[in-house]
Amino acid sequence: MTGASEAPAAGRAGRFDHTLDVAMRGISAVCLVVLLALVSLIVLIRFWPVVALGWEDEVVELAFAWMVFLGSAAIWRSGEHIAIDFIPQALAGTGAGRALELLIGAAMLGFLGVFTWYGWLLTLQSQGNTSPMLVLPRPLWYVSVPVSGLVMIGYTTARMVKAFRQPSVKG
């Protein structure tokens, strides 16, 4: 829809948006570092079994889930995800372009609504379960899905409102 080059929102909303972006990217980066370190350690231990670990798989799963879903929300925010955009670019600034952007946004909201709802149901179904080694609540793994879905719904809605309010420049 829109790229990373758009101007940031002003005021309180802009500060919240910036803080959310920094948090999502920061948490995703920390998860990536944790994954790199743990997977490297696991590989080394397989070659030189000096210590036995039992908890590492759980941490890898948790870090991977949060990295993937928060990272997806972060790139969704800035439009850095893969997109076929030659038609929206060709129609940019026209009434047809705005209509297409709203149609694409509505389709995205439909998908994200289903994604978020079923992620929430999965989180609720995991209530009461814990991980075997670290005894952490299993919803910690699954709540990354509805959290990222809500963030993506928020950004998609904001883009649609902006597209709706934007006047047509071209014929």
KOLLO-366485 format. One record per residue: residue number from 0; x, y, z of N, C-alpha, C, O in turn; chain. Coordinates in steps of 0.001 Angstrom, whole numbers, m for minus. Each point is the difference from the previous one (the first is absolute). Layout:
! residues N
DRENLO     k      n_xx      n_yy      n_zz     ca_xx     ca_yy     ca_zz      c_xx      c_yy      c_zz      o_xx      o_yy      o_zz   c
DRENLO   NUM         X         Y         Z         X         Y         Z         X         Y         Z         X         Y         Z   A
...
***
This chain:
! residues 171
DRENLO     k      n_xx      n_yy      n_zz     ca_xx     ca_yy     ca_zz      c_xx      c_yy      c_zz      o_xx      o_yy      o_zz   c
DRENLO     0       841     m1175         0      m841      1175         0       887      1241         0       143       647     m1037   A
DRENLO     1       450      m305      2166       887      1143        29      1353      m452       501       114     m1002       706   A
DRENLO     2       899      1741     m1075      1360      m406       341       519       669      1247      m713       738       681   A
DRENLO     3      1966     m1011      m399       646       520      1196       297      1479      m118       384       626       988   A
DRENLO     4      m550       m46     m2168       400      1381      m212     m1050      1014       441       254      1203       m57   A
DRENLO     5     m1431     m1658       497     m1021       962       384       391       702      1299       702      m552       847   A
DRENLO     6     m1182      1791      m724       360       813      1156      m650      m564      1265     m1145      m453       m37   A
DRENLO     7      1872       481      1149      m569      m518      1246     m1109       914       514        m5      1205      m255   A
DRENLO     8      m921     m1799       975     m1082       765       594       550       896      1107       996      m324       648   A
DRENLO     9     m1659      1445      m450       464       949      1012      m682      m264      1331     m1019      m687        75   A
DRENLO    10      1605      1248       973      m625       m36      1312       102     m1326       710       913      m794      m227   A
DRENLO    11     m1887       582      1098       m28     m1189       849       m83     m1282      m822       667      m987       312   A
DRENLO    12     m1486      1002     m1363      m127     m1187      m857      1329      m313      m684       375     m1164      m137   A
DRENLO    13       324      2195      m285      1298      m193      m643      1031      m579       958       790      m866      m375   A
DRENLO    14      m802      1348      1609       930      m540      1001      m335     m1456       314       898      m831       135   A
DRENLO    15     m2195       521       m20      m410     m1379       247       420      m902     m1158       521     m1096       211   A
DRENLO    16      m753      1569     m1432       375      m761     m1193      1503      m273       m13       432     m1122      m267   A
DRENLO    17       348      2140       552      1462      m162        17       428      m976      1104       839      m871      m230   A
DRENLO    18     m1410      1017      1409       333      m892      1115      m370     m1438      m323       766      m923       276   A
DRENLO    19     m1938       735      m860      m436     m1342      m386       935      m598     m1045       354     m1176        81   A
DRENLO    20        45      1981     m1061       921      m478     m1034      1342      m406       603       526     m1067      m312   A
DRENLO    21        20      1910      1167      1282      m309       640      m118     m1264       850       899      m841        m5   A
DRENLO    22     m2000       709       728      m199     m1189       847      m112     m1262      m849       637     m1009       303   A
DRENLO    23     m1445      1059     m1369      m168     m1194      m839      1315      m409      m650       351     m1179        m7   A
DRENLO    24       365      2137      m531      1274      m309      m652      1049      m434      1029       801      m897      m266   A
DRENLO    25      m810      1529      1428       960      m364      1043      m234     m1406       529       941      m782       140   A
DRENLO    26     m2195       463       153      m309     m1348       495       321     m1040     m1057       535     m1063       314   A
DRENLO    27      m860      1365     m1578       317      m937     m1085      1508      m204      m120       459     m1120      m223   A
DRENLO    28       306      2186       368      1461      m114       m94       569      m813      1164       889      m830      m191   A
DRENLO    29     m1403      1071      1389       453      m780      1162      m325     m1475      m204       825      m866       290   A
DRENLO    30     m2007       584      m781      m388     m1400      m264       920      m630     m1037       372     m1166       129   A
DRENLO    31        m4      1923     m1152       925      m522     m1015      1360      m325       600       587     m1034      m320   A
DRENLO    32       m84      1898      1182      1288      m243       650       m86     m1228       898       913      m825        14   A
DRENLO    33     m2005       701       733      m197     m1172       856       m39     m1268      m848       620     m1004       349   A
DRENLO    34     m1346      1053     m1457       m68     m1154      m902      1371      m369      m541       380     m1171        m6   A
DRENLO    35       353      2164      m442      1336      m248      m543       907      m638      1046       698      m974      m281   A
DRENLO    36      m714      1527      1480       854      m522      1066      m403     m1420       403       849      m884       112   A
DRENLO    37     m2132       675       102      m436     m1322       458       154     m1081     m1067       445     m1108       299   A
DRENLO    38      m806      1421     m1525       139     m1006     m1060      1474      m317      m226       352     m1157      m229   A
DRENLO    39       506      2159       290      1445      m256      m114       488      m889      1143       775      m932      m212   A
DRENLO    40     m1235      1229      1412       376      m806      1161      m494     m1434      m143       717      m946       324   A
DRENLO    41     m1942       793      m809      m553     m1347      m189       836      m789     m1000       286     m1177       220   A
DRENLO    42       107      1818     m1315       828      m672     m1007      1350      m386       595       474     m1116      m212   A
DRENLO    43       143      2025       951      1296      m303       617      m109     m1149       996       881      m858        59   A
DRENLO    44     m1949       839       717      m179     m1060       991      m218     m1356      m676       362     m1037       557   A
DRENLO    45      m943      1042     m1737      m181     m1272      m716      1341      m574      m435       178     m1218       m25   A
DRENLO    46       775      2097      m319      1334      m466      m388       870      m292      1206       723      m996        21   A
DRENLO    47      m789      1856       982       791      m164      1226      m944         1      1199      m245      1051       593   A
DRENLO    48      m279     m2201      m235     m1002       m60      1080       612       170      1393       211      m969       730   A
DRENLO    49        68      2235      m385       586       278      1309     m1057       297      1062       266      m103      1197   A
DRENLO    50     m1464       473     m1644     m1079       318       926     m1319      m418      m655      m145        44     m1222   A
DRENLO    51      m788      m441      2039     m1322      m368      m505      m982      1120       317      m123       434      1146   A
DRENLO    52      m560        15     m2161     m1021      1032       178     m1364      m634      m220      m141      m917      m809   A
DRENLO    53      m842      1394      1513     m1346      m502      m210      m982      1113      m294     m1096      m246      m502   A
DRENLO    54      1479      1445       808      m884      1146       m86       131       772     m1301      m861       822      m313   A
DRENLO    55      1907     m1064      m444       315       853     m1148     m1063       m30     m1090      m239      1014      m654   A
DRENLO    56      m400     m2160       450     m1035       m78     m1031     m1170       929       303      m567       610      m907   A
DRENLO    57       211      m507      2170     m1108       868       385       343      1472      m236      m837       769      m472   A
DRENLO    58      2052      m389       797       412      1388      m206        81       303     m1499      m377      1090      m430   A
DRENLO    59       862     m2039      m364        66       181     m1450     m1413       194      m567      m221       903      m807   A
DRENLO    60      m726     m1737      1221     m1382       127      m472      m596      1348       376      m629       656      m831   A
DRENLO    61       823      m240      2072      m554      1259       482       611      1181      m748      m722       888      m456   A
DRENLO    62      2034      m874       331       678      1094      m702      m406        32     m1478      m185      1075      m570   A
DRENLO    63        51     m2236       m38      m373       m57     m1411     m1413       542      m211      m238       770      m930   A
DRENLO    64      m693     m1170      1789     m1382       470      m136       m72      1523        97      m620       650      m842   A
DRENLO    65      1248       m88      1859       m60      1446       174       770       734     m1087      m431      1065      m443   A
DRENLO    66      1565     m1612         2       756       644     m1068      m823        55     m1284       m82      1043      m648   A
DRENLO    67      m522     m2163       286      m754       m68     m1250     m1217       932        31      m195       788      m925   A
DRENLO    68      m611      m871      1966     m1249       755        m6       198      1485       288      m634       831      m651   A
DRENLO    69      1491      m470      1602       261      1427       221       791       594     m1157      m220      1148      m384   A
DRENLO    70      1138     m1927      m169       738       467     m1181      m934       240     m1173       165       969      m742   A
DRENLO    71     m1144     m1848       573      m990       181     m1068      m811      1277       216      m259       744      m947   A
DRENLO    72      m134      m497      2176      m750      1224       298       856      1241      m251      m502      1017      m478   A
DRENLO    73      1785     m1101       798       896      1143      m212       158       309     m1485       m33      1165      m397   A
DRENLO    74       203     m2191      m422       148       282     m1429     m1339       334      m644       m38       683     m1024   A
DRENLO    75     m1064     m1154      1608     m1335       375      m470      m194      1501       196      m533       693      m867   A
DRENLO    76       974      m211      2019      m126      1415       337       650       873     m1056      m586       992      m435   A
DRENLO    77      1782     m1347        23       756       848      m908      m139      m395     m1466       607       634      m863   A
DRENLO    78     m1381     m1656       565      m204      m403     m1383      1206      m666      m624       156        15     m1221   A
DRENLO    79       704      m601      2045      1208      m650      m507      m237     m1441      m423       924      m673      m456   A
DRENLO    80     m2157       193       602      m299     m1381      m365       m63      m142     m1524       m86       992      m724   A
DRENLO    81       128     m2210       262       m69      m274     m1429     m1391       372      m491     m1003      m405       587   A
DRENLO    82       951      1171     m1657     m1288       410      m553       138       174     m1509      1035       440      m500   A
DRENLO    83     m2083      m789      m200       m67       273     m1433      m734      1328      m112     m1216        64       177   A
DRENLO    84      1958       987      m471      m573      1336       108        39       811     m1285      m164      1219        47   A
DRENLO    85       374     m1854     m1191        64       799     m1225     m1349       600      m362       m39      1101      m549   A
DRENLO    86     m1061     m1773       831     m1323       576      m283      m313      1134       975      m400      1079      m437   A
DRENLO    87       574     m1294      1776      m235      1146       903       898      1196      m308      m444      1140       136   A
DRENLO    88      1691     m1366      m545       877      1119      m331      m463       719     m1258        67      1226       m84   A
DRENLO    89      m537     m1995      m893      m486       609     m1242     m1262       824       239      m227      1000      m680   A
DRENLO    90      m582     m1412      1630     m1264       691       285       109      1002      1147      m997       620       370   A
DRENLO    91      2188      m452       197       184       879      1158      m489      1413      m305       284       558     m1061   A
DRENLO    92     m1018         2      2005      m484      1370      m138     m1300       128      m768      m506      1110      m165   A
DRENLO    93       m44     m2208      m307     m1259        34      m728     m1120      m555       872       247      m633      1027   A
DRENLO    94     m1462       876     m1448     m1146      m567       702        30     m1519       m53      m325      m667       982   A
DRENLO    95       718       116     m2143       100     m1456      m130      1085      m558       920      m152     m1082       567   A
DRENLO    96      1237      1821      m426      1077      m430       896      m451       m10      1442       333      m911       759   A
DRENLO    97     m1094      1930      m379      m526        50      1369      m992     m1131       236        17      m633      1056   A
DRENLO    98      m881       375     m2037      m956     m1098       125       725     m1340       108      m385      m856       796   A
DRENLO    99      1436       678     m1598       779     m1235        64       671      m145      1363        19     m1085       581   A
DRENLO   100       526      2183       m80       651       m46      1312      m998      m362      1098       330      m757       913   A
DRENLO   101     m1535      1286      m996     m1032      m347       979      m445     m1449      m147      m262      m672       998   A
DRENLO   102       175       188     m2225      m368     m1396      m236      1075      m945       541      m308      m993       659   A
DRENLO   103      1562      1314      m943      1107      m813       515        12        46      1527       212     m1022       653   A
DRENLO   104      m440      2201       m88       m53       130      1458     m1119      m829       608       184      m626      1044   A
DRENLO   105     m1342       619     m1692     m1118      m802       508       334     m1489       m44      m328      m740       927   A
DRENLO   106       981       302     m2007       413     m1415       m87      1018      m324      1086       m58     m1064       616   A
DRENLO   107       996      1990      m382       992      m200      1059      m678       m90      1366       345      m857       814   A
DRENLO   108     m1310      1742      m568      m701       m26      1286      m766     m1305       181       m73      m531      1108   A
DRENLO   109      m495        15     m2193      m690     m1284        92       954     m1108       397      m282      m784       906   A
DRENLO   110      1425       723     m1597       994     m1017       339       498       185      1426        57      m959       770   A
DRENLO   111       306      2194      m416       562       253      1328     m1021      m256      1106       363      m413      1102   A
DRENLO   112     m1631       655     m1394     m1033      m303       979       m54     m1491       300       m56      m401      1163   A
DRENLO   113        71      m420     m2211       m10     m1456       188      1286      m453       694       m39      m815       922   A
DRENLO   114      1164      1342     m1366      1309      m323       573        28       308      1500       426      m826       807   A
DRENLO   115      m880      2014      m454        20       427      1398      m985      m808       840       324      m411      1114   A
DRENLO   116     m1512       186     m1641     m1012      m750       741       470     m1420       291      m102      m462      1136   A
DRENLO   117       613      m232     m2143       437     m1370       233      1283       m56       839       220      m969       727   A
DRENLO   118       615      1986      m822      1150        86       900      m437       168      1442       594      m576       912   A
DRENLO   119     m1650      1379      m710      m545       197      1342      m603     m1299       526       204      m358      1160   A
DRENLO   120      m951      m351     m2019      m583     m1282       418      1091     m1008       364      m131      m734       979   A
DRENLO   121      1190       702     m1756      1131      m890       293       627       357      1348       347      m880       788   A
DRENLO   122      m210      2174      m538       549       453      1286      m895      m435      1156       484      m477      1026   A
DRENLO   123     m1790       646     m1203      m938      m410      1057         9     m1509       212       m95      m464      1137   A
DRENLO   124       208      m305     m2210        14     m1456       120      1246      m500       724        m3     m1091       570   A
DRENLO   125      1058      1884      m594      1235      m435       649        47       389      1479       972      m305       691   A
DRENLO   126     m2014       974      m209       m45       393      1417       143     m1235       884      m607     m1037      m269   A
DRENLO   127      1388      1148      1297       193     m1100       938      1134      m936      m381       431      m811       819   A
DRENLO   128        58       909     m2049      1130      m823      m425      1303       723       297        77      1226       m80   A
DRENLO   129       936     m1994       420      1323       573       229      1030      m762      m813      m219     m1143      m402   A
DRENLO   130      1330      1791       173      1087      m669      m704       639     m1013       958        65       245      1205   A
DRENLO   131       399     m1369     m1728       475     m1070       883      1265       329       798       108      m396      1161   A
DRENLO   132       838      1102     m1749      1273       222       693        25      1297       812       388        m5      1168   A
DRENLO   133      m794      1094     m1773        55      1294       682     m1274       316       778       m36       959       771   A
DRENLO   134      m990     m1747      m968     m1296       153       660      m548      1420      m195      m508       623       932   A
DRENLO   135       625      m142     m2154      m566      1293      m368     m1398      m226      m565      m259     m1042      m603   A
DRENLO   136      m636      1993       787     m1340      m162      m563        39       m24     m1530       597       884      m615   A
DRENLO   137     m1223     m1878         1       m10      m152     m1456      m623      1182      m733       394       276     m1133   A
DRENLO   138     m1346       433      1728      m530      1159      m725      1067      1026      m385      m216       780      m928   A
DRENLO   139      1359      m760      1615      1084       915      m380       445      m229     m1439       391       948      m681   A
DRENLO   140      m444     m2178       215       392      m324     m1366     m1054       517      m976       328       613     m1015   A
DRENLO   141     m1590      m864      1332     m1079       232      m960      m527      1422       m20      m566       422     m1008   A
DRENLO   142       730       325      2075      m545      1354        53       716       930      m981      m497      1088      m290   A
DRENLO   143      1646     m1498      m219       682       811     m1015      m838       139     m1261       127       991      m719   A
DRENLO   144      m981     m1968       438      m845        48     m1203     m1063      1096       120       m37       885      m855   A
DRENLO   145      m828      m901      1875      m999      1073        50       597      1387       271      m547      1004      m456   A
DRENLO   146      1653      m940      1187       633      1305       236       450       604     m1324      m294      1160      m289   A
DRENLO   147      1002     m1939      m510       457       518     m1292     m1175       267      m928        24       960      m770   A
DRENLO   148     m1053     m1800       834     m1183       224      m824      m685      1314       335      m416       728      m902   A
DRENLO   149       293      m416      2183      m615      1266       404       820      1191      m470      m555      1006      m442   A
DRENLO   150      1868     m1119       538       866      1090      m475      m189       190     m1504      m127      1133      m466   A
DRENLO   151       105     m2222      m295      m166       107     m1447     m1389       527      m365      m139       745      m970   A
DRENLO   152      m891     m1124      1733     m1341       547      m228        10      1512       225      m586       752      m779   A
DRENLO   153      1248      m318      1836        83      1431       278       668       769     m1116      m504      1042      m419   A
DRENLO   154      1632     m1534       m74       702       694     m1080      m770       m58     m1312        19       966      m763   A
DRENLO   155      m688     m2063       487      m795      m102     m1226     m1171       965        56      m308       665      m989   A
DRENLO   156      m345      m585      2138     m1117       925       166       467      1442      m177      m672       796      m657   A
DRENLO   157      1812      m462      1236       538      1366      m139       305       316     m1462      m261      1113      m455   A
DRENLO   158       805     m2069      m283       272       218     m1430     m1282       205      m784       m65       836      m901   A
DRENLO   159      m966     m1617      1256     m1267       135      m709      m643      1354       275      m542       623      m913   A
DRENLO   160       597      m163      2151      m548      1320       340       757      1077      m763      m608       930      m530   A
DRENLO   161      1913     m1047       473       820       973      m728      m341       m30     m1487      m121      1057      m620   A
DRENLO   162       m35     m2237        39      m352      m119     m1412     m1386       591      m265      m219       641     m1028   A
DRENLO   163      m702      m855      1947     m1362       494      m167       m35      1526        40      m737       629      m760   A
DRENLO   164      1535       m38      1647        19      1458       166       814       709     m1067      m186      1193      m235   A
DRENLO   165      1089     m1920      m412       916       616      m963      m753       366     m1285      m654      m853      m601   A
DRENLO   166       744      2111       183      m704       383     m1234       732      m551     m1237      1213      m211        18   A
DRENLO   167     m1963        m7     m1056       591      m470     m1269       752      1158      m647      m518      1113       m89   A
DRENLO   168      1745     m1381      m362       825      1007      m647      m155       m95     m1508      m132      1010      m690   A
DRENLO   169       149     m2238       192      m104      m238     m1443     m1462      m244      m350      m847      m179       875   A
DRENLO   170       577       176     m2157     m1351      m234      m495      m425     m1356       186     m1120      m353      m368   A
***
